[in-house]
């Protein structure tokens, strides 16, 4: 619990693939928002925030501040990009059955109005437009307290089944000691990645290790699952 607010403190980390694959997308997203699973580390950059979800729709309330500024004296476009991409991606994930994942293929953002530290609470809403077996599309909007449009976006996501081996994978970020394989992944730990690469070892395939570049997409996904589907 946070001593100052009385609210449960936010834990950041990476959820093991076997946990993710065992849950429906809706249950997975609800567990993150309820703090039963850790928030993806990228969300630390947009604090403070609060999230809600229903099937096919995610809402994120947040407050831009001075720490989100760019060199020209306004809120950096990356702040809006994180919120829009996260809302759209999680909205897509909320429609997926257990054992199914997704990754962002592309997204497009349009900025309408700038944000500042005086903007107050803003609302980011992501909604699924179409959820197919292999491809899903979604849109998102950021509005202020006066319901003025600040930015909007669209996305296309690849939908795939998790490879069976990936459900038992020991996922580790590059640089973690090799003897940590026996302990398995911990949701409360986050090693610092180097060069945007992810190391993983799959026991089901004879404990072989490999390296795969992280691909763009929702920050809460493990991208190494794409190795067997792309």
C-alpha positions as CSV (number, residue, x, y, z in Angstrom):
1,X,0.0,0.0,0.0
2,X,1.1,3.6,-0.7
3,X,1.5,5.2,2.7
4,X,0.6,8.6,1.4
5,X,-2.6,7.8,-0.6
6,X,-3.7,4.5,1.0
7,X,-3.9,3.0,-2.5
8,X,-2.1,-0.2,-3.4
9,X,1.4,0.6,-4.7
10,X,2.0,-0.1,-8.4
11,X,4.4,-3.0,-9.1
12,X,6.1,-3.0,-12.5
13,X,7.4,-6.1,-14.2
14,X,7.0,-8.6,-16.9
15,X,4.4,-11.4,-16.7
16,X,5.7,-14.9,-17.6
17,X,4.3,-16.2,-20.9
18,X,2.8,-19.3,-19.3
19,X,0.8,-17.1,-17.0
20,X,-0.4,-14.9,-19.8
21,X,-1.3,-17.8,-22.0
22,X,-3.3,-19.5,-19.3
23,X,-5.8,-16.5,-19.0
24,X,-8.3,-15.0,-21.4
25,X,-7.2,-11.6,-22.6
26,X,-9.9,-9.9,-20.6
27,X,-8.9,-11.6,-17.4
28,X,-5.3,-10.8,-18.0
29,X,-5.9,-7.1,-18.5
30,X,-8.3,-7.0,-15.5
31,X,-5.6,-8.6,-13.4
32,X,-3.1,-5.9,-14.4
33,X,-5.5,-3.1,-13.7
34,X,-6.5,-4.6,-10.3
35,X,-2.7,-4.9,-9.4
36,X,-2.9,-8.7,-9.2
37,X,-0.3,-8.7,-11.9
38,X,2.5,-6.1,-12.5
39,X,2.0,-3.2,-14.8
40,X,4.3,-3.2,-17.8
41,X,7.4,-1.1,-17.0
42,X,6.7,1.4,-19.9
43,X,3.7,2.7,-17.9
44,X,6.0,4.1,-15.3
45,X,6.8,6.9,-17.7
46,X,3.1,8.1,-17.8
47,X,2.4,8.1,-14.1
48,X,0.0,9.0,-12.6
49,X,-2.7,6.9,-14.3
50,X,-5.8,4.8,-13.7
51,X,-7.3,2.2,-16.0
52,X,-10.6,0.4,-16.6
53,X,-11.5,-2.3,-19.1
54,X,-14.5,-4.0,-20.6
55,X,-14.6,-6.3,-23.6
56,X,-13.1,-4.5,-26.5
57,X,-12.6,-1.2,-24.8
58,X,-10.0,0.3,-22.4
59,X,-10.0,3.7,-20.7
60,X,-6.9,5.3,-19.2
61,X,-7.0,8.5,-17.1
62,X,-3.7,10.3,-16.6
63,X,-2.2,13.7,-15.8
64,X,0.5,15.1,-18.0
65,X,3.2,16.9,-16.0
66,X,6.5,18.8,-16.4
67,X,8.5,15.6,-16.5
68,X,6.7,14.7,-19.8
69,X,8.0,17.8,-21.6
70,X,10.0,17.9,-24.8
71,X,12.8,20.5,-25.5
72,X,10.4,23.0,-27.0
73,X,8.3,23.4,-23.8
74,X,5.2,21.2,-24.3
75,X,4.3,17.6,-23.5
76,X,6.3,15.2,-25.7
77,X,4.4,13.3,-28.4
78,X,5.7,10.1,-27.0
79,X,3.5,10.6,-24.0
80,X,0.4,10.5,-26.2
81,X,1.9,7.6,-28.2
82,X,2.3,5.4,-25.1
83,X,-1.2,6.1,-24.0
84,X,-2.8,5.6,-27.4
85,X,-0.8,2.5,-28.3
86,X,-1.5,0.9,-24.9
87,X,-5.2,1.6,-24.9
88,X,-5.6,0.2,-28.4
89,X,-3.4,-2.8,-27.8
90,X,-5.0,-3.7,-24.5
91,X,-8.5,-3.3,-26.0
92,X,-7.5,-5.9,-28.6
93,X,-6.1,-8.1,-26.0
94,X,-9.3,-8.0,-24.0
95,X,-11.1,-9.8,-26.9
96,X,-8.7,-12.7,-27.1
97,X,-9.2,-16.2,-25.8
98,X,-6.7,-18.0,-23.6
99,X,-3.6,-19.1,-25.4
100,X,-3.8,-16.3,-27.9
101,X,-1.5,-13.2,-28.2
102,X,-1.1,-10.2,-30.4
103,X,1.5,-7.8,-31.6
104,X,1.2,-4.4,-33.2
105,X,1.8,-4.4,-37.0
106,X,1.4,-0.6,-37.4
107,X,-0.2,2.4,-35.8
108,X,-0.8,6.0,-36.9
109,X,-1.2,9.0,-34.7
110,X,-2.6,12.4,-35.4
111,X,-1.9,15.3,-32.9
112,X,-4.7,17.8,-32.7
113,X,-3.9,20.0,-29.7
114,X,-0.9,20.3,-27.5
115,X,-0.8,19.3,-23.8
116,X,0.9,21.0,-20.9
117,X,1.3,20.6,-17.2
118,X,-1.9,22.6,-16.8
119,X,-4.0,20.3,-18.9
120,X,-5.3,18.4,-15.9
121,X,-6.8,14.9,-16.2
122,X,-6.9,13.6,-19.7
123,X,-8.9,10.6,-21.0
124,X,-7.5,8.0,-23.4
125,X,-10.1,5.5,-24.8
126,X,-9.2,2.6,-27.0
127,X,-11.8,0.6,-28.8
128,X,-11.7,-2.4,-31.1
129,X,-13.0,-1.9,-34.6
130,X,-12.7,-5.5,-35.8
131,X,-11.3,-8.6,-34.1
132,X,-10.6,-11.3,-36.6
133,X,-8.8,-14.7,-36.3
134,X,-5.5,-13.3,-37.6
135,X,-5.8,-9.5,-37.7
136,X,-7.5,-7.0,-35.4
137,X,-8.0,-3.3,-35.8
138,X,-8.6,-0.6,-33.2
139,X,-8.8,3.1,-32.7
140,X,-8.1,5.5,-29.7
141,X,-8.8,9.1,-28.7
142,X,-7.3,11.4,-26.1
143,X,-9.6,14.1,-24.8
144,X,-9.4,16.7,-22.0
145,X,-11.8,17.5,-19.2
146,X,-13.7,19.8,-21.7
147,X,-14.1,16.8,-24.1
148,X,-11.8,18.5,-26.6
149,X,-9.9,16.1,-28.9
150,X,-6.1,16.2,-28.2
151,X,-4.9,13.3,-30.4
152,X,-6.3,10.2,-32.1
153,X,-4.8,7.0,-33.6
154,X,-5.6,3.7,-35.4
155,X,-3.7,0.4,-35.2
156,X,-3.6,-3.0,-36.9
157,X,-2.5,-6.0,-34.8
158,X,-1.4,-9.5,-35.7
159,X,-3.3,-12.1,-33.7
160,X,-1.7,-15.5,-33.1
161,X,-1.7,-18.6,-30.9
162,X,1.2,-18.9,-28.4
163,X,3.5,-21.7,-29.5
164,X,3.2,-24.6,-27.1
165,X,6.9,-24.3,-26.1
166,X,6.5,-20.7,-25.3
167,X,4.0,-21.5,-22.5
168,X,6.8,-23.2,-20.6
169,X,9.6,-20.8,-21.6
170,X,12.0,-19.3,-19.1
171,X,12.0,-15.7,-20.2
172,X,14.9,-13.6,-19.3
173,X,16.3,-10.2,-20.4
174,X,19.8,-10.1,-21.7
175,X,22.4,-9.8,-19.1
176,X,20.7,-11.9,-16.4
177,X,22.9,-14.6,-14.9
178,X,22.6,-18.1,-16.6
179,X,22.0,-19.8,-13.2
180,X,18.8,-17.8,-12.8
181,X,17.1,-20.2,-15.3
182,X,16.5,-22.7,-12.6
183,X,14.6,-20.2,-10.5
184,X,12.2,-19.3,-13.4
185,X,10.9,-15.8,-14.2
186,X,9.7,-13.5,-11.4
187,X,7.1,-10.9,-12.1
188,X,8.7,-8.5,-9.6
189,X,12.1,-8.5,-11.3
190,X,13.2,-6.5,-14.3
191,X,16.7,-6.6,-15.6
192,X,17.9,-3.8,-17.8
193,X,17.9,-4.8,-21.5
194,X,20.9,-4.0,-23.8
195,X,20.5,-3.0,-27.4
196,X,16.7,-3.7,-27.3
197,X,17.3,-7.5,-27.4
198,X,15.5,-10.2,-25.5
199,X,17.1,-13.5,-24.5
200,X,15.0,-16.5,-24.0
201,X,15.4,-20.3,-23.4
202,X,12.8,-22.9,-24.1
203,X,12.9,-26.0,-22.1
204,X,10.5,-27.8,-24.4
205,X,13.2,-27.5,-27.1
206,X,16.1,-28.8,-25.2
207,X,17.0,-25.6,-23.4
208,X,18.3,-23.7,-26.4
209,X,18.8,-19.9,-26.2
210,X,18.3,-17.3,-28.8
211,X,18.1,-13.6,-29.4
212,X,15.3,-11.7,-31.1
213,X,14.9,-8.0,-31.6
214,X,12.0,-6.5,-29.8
215,X,9.3,-5.5,-32.2
216,X,7.0,-2.5,-31.9
217,X,3.7,-3.2,-30.1
218,X,2.0,-3.1,-26.8
219,X,4.5,-3.0,-24.0
220,X,2.9,-5.8,-22.0
221,X,3.6,-8.5,-24.6
222,X,6.6,-10.8,-24.8
223,X,7.7,-10.5,-28.4
224,X,9.7,-13.7,-28.5
225,X,6.4,-15.6,-29.0
226,X,6.5,-14.2,-32.6
227,X,9.6,-16.3,-33.4
228,X,7.4,-19.3,-34.4
229,X,4.7,-17.4,-36.2
230,X,6.4,-14.8,-38.3
